[in-house]
Amino acid sequence: VIIDNQRAAYEAISHLVSIGCKKIAYFGGPEVLQINEDRIAGYKQALSDNGLDIIEKYLVYSNFDKVSLMSAARKLLYGPEFPDGILTFSDQIAINIMLVAKERGISIPEELSLVGFNNEPVDELLEPSLTSIDQPGYRMGEEAAQLIVSQLNNNRHPFEKRILKSSLVVRNSTNKNKMI
């Protein structure tokens, strides 16, 4: 039971383009994760459909530990040119990027717009609040449990993949025109 990660990434990048971002990065988790490939496909398709270049140095991967995240975020944001939009693998990664942006004096969303993944409750409390892709976690768990019970009751039940809908929750980290 998953969401359509490619579609979710496509929608997030399209949103960043719609607010004027032209140099957009993808900051992923560990490179070996399949989910990165799906999201990168959506990222690349959205950039292509909007006539924007894919800038290889803006495809960043990191382990989930704080040292790795902060190091990769600094490498991305301390260069002579940094992106004006970033789609991150998770809200936690987005929060680390916010810390590095603050450390460097980069203003969010005026100079850098951010989109996270997961839509964690803390996103509304951040300053600025974090735009994020909402994944229906509870519903995903329910659907997975139903599939397991069905498999237990009928061991000839075929493998089934269910794809649930996600949605983009727009907040201030991508609102270049209005700060609440």
N, C-alpha and C positions, 0 to 999 in steps of 0.2 A: 504494500500500500504506500504509494508515493504521491507527490505532486508532479506536475509537468515542469521540471526545473528549467528546461530549455525555454519554454513559453514564459515562465516567470522572469527569467533573466532578460528575455527579449522585451518584455513590458517595462522592466526597470530601466533598461538602457534607452528605450523609446521615451520614457518620462524624462530622463536626464537630457536627452537631445531636445525635447520640447521646451525645456527651460533655458536652453542656450549652451549647454555643454558641448564641447567639440573634441576635447582630449580626455577620453574616458578610459579609466583603468578597471581591471577586474582583480580583486585581491582575494585569492582563494585559500583554502585550507591545504593540507598536504597534497602534493601533486598526484599521488597514486590513487586518490579517491575518484571513483566514477562520476560522482555528482559534479565535480569540477568540469569534466568533459561536457556534460549536458549543459551546464550553465555557460561555459565558454562558447558552445555552439550557438546558443541564443544571443550571447553578447556579440559575437562576430556577425551573425545574421542581421541583427539590429543596426550595427554600425554600417554594414554594407548597404542595407536598404535605405539608410539615411545619408549615403554618400560620404561617410567618414572613414578615415584610414584606421587600420588596426596597427597600433604601435606596440611592437613586441615587448619593449621594456615596461609597458604598462600591464603586462600579464604577470602577476606576482603570486607566488605560493609561499606558504609558511606552515610550520607546525603550529599547534595550538597553545604552546607554552608562551608565557608573557615575554620572555627574552627574545625568542624567535620572532614573535609578532611585532614587537617594538623595533627590532633591528630591521626587519623588512619594511616596516612603515617609514622609518627614518630614511632608508635607502630610496624609497619612492618619493618622499616629500622634501628631502634636503638637496635634491639635484638642482641644476640650474633651471630646469623646467619641470614643473610638477603638473599632474592632471588637474582638470577643473571639475571632474566628476569621478566617483568611484562606486562600483557595485562590490559589496563585500560578501564573503561566504556566510557570515553570521553577524548578528548584532554585536557579539562580543568583539569580533575583529573591528567592526566599525567604531566601537568605543575606544579601542586602542589607537585607531587612526585619528580620532578626535583629540586624544591626548597629545599625540605627536604634532598634529596641526596647531594646537594651542601652544605647545612648546616652541614651535617655529614661528608663530605669529600669523598663521594662515587663518583667515576669517571664514567661518562656515555660516551660511551658505554663499556669502558674497564671492569668495575666491575658490571655494571647493564645496561641491555638493556630494552628499553621501546617502547611499541606500544600503540597508542591512537586510538580513534574512532571518526570520523567525518571529518577528513582531513581539518581542519580549515586553512584559509590563513596564519595565524600567524605561523603555524608549520614550514614553511620554514625560518622564521626569528629567531627562537629559536637557542640557542647554547648549545648542538648540535641540528640540525634540527630534528624534530620529525617524526618518522615513524608512519603512521596512516592508518586506514581503511577508504577508501573514500566511502561515501554513496551518491548516486545520488539524493540529496535533491530537486533540481529543478524538475527533472523528476518525483520524487515521488509526488510532488505537482500537476504536470500536470495530472498524472494518477488519483490521488484522485479527482481532479476537473472533469475529464471525467466521472468517476464513479458516482459522485453526479449528474451531468447533465443527465446522462443516467437514473438514478433512478427517477429524477424529471419528465422526459419525459415519463417514463413508470413505474408506481409505482408497477408493477408486476415483475420488473427486480429483479432477485435473488441476494442475497448477493454474492459478489465476492471478493476474496482475490488475490492480485497481489504481487508477489515477484520479486524484481529487483536485478540485480547483483551488488555486491560491488567489490572493488579491494584494494589490499594492496599497499600503496605507500611507498616504502622503502627509508628512509633517514638515516642520521648519527646516530640517537639514537639506531640503531641496527646494525651499521656497525663497528664491532670490528677490522676489518683488515685495514680500510682506512678511514681517516678523511679528508674531503675536506676543 
